[in-house]
Amino acid sequence: MKFLLVFAVVLIGFYVWRSSREGRRAPPPASPGSAAAKPKAAIDMVQCAHCGIHCPGTDAVTGKDGRRYCTAQHRLDAEH
């Protein structure tokens, strides 16, 4: 009888331990059709013709000569 009681306690302990581990698992990966699974598009980076720093192409200022600058002030400094 004592053996069955010890076996039951061990079995309950194992069940509690397993159920607490399942709560800490990482969430399953998103399905292929969801928005979270889509990769982000790369941003085109350009180099400033005045200082050499790289900045996003959407933020760059284009000069009269077609060169790209990080700010309007650098464009003015390079053109004068």
N, C-alpha and C positions, 0 to 999 in steps of 0.2 A: 504494500500500500504506500509506504514511504517512497519507494522508487517511482510510482506513478505521480505522486505529488511533485517530486523534484523534476521529473520529465515535463510536467505541465508548466511549472514555473520557467524552466529553460525555454520551452516552446513559446510561451507568452513574451518572454524577454527578447527572443529572436524576432518575433513578429513586430514588437514595438521598435526595435533597432532598425529593421528593414523599412518600416513605414516612415521613420524619421529621416532616413537617408534619401528616400524618393523625393521628399520635399526640397532637398538641397540641389537636386540635379538641374542642369541648365535647361532652359526651355527648348522644345524641339525646333529645328530650323523652319523658317517660313516656307510656305509653298511657293513654287516657281511663279505663279501668277500674281503674288502679292506685291505691293509697292515697296516693302522693305527688302525684297530680294533683288531689286533692280540696282545695278551698279551706278554710281554717280559718274557723270561725264567729266572728263579731264578739262582743266582750264588752260587755255593757251597763254603761255608766259612769254613776254618780250623783254628785251634788254634796252634800258635807257641809253640813248646815244650820247648823253652828256656825262652821266655819273657811272653808268655800267650796272646799276641795280636792276634786278628782274622784278617786273610787276605784271599783274594780269592784263592781257591784251584788251579787255573791255574797259579798263581804267586808264590805259595809256593815251597820251595826247600825240596826235600826228602833226608833224611840222610841215612847212611849205615844200621842203625837199623830199618828203615821204618818209623821213626817219621818225622813229617812235621815241617818246620821252615819258618819264614817270610823272611829271607835273608840268603845268603851263609855265611856271617860272623857269624850269630847265630848258624848255623849248625857246623861251625868250632869250635866255642867256646864251644858248648855242647859236641862235640866228643873228645876234648883234655883236 
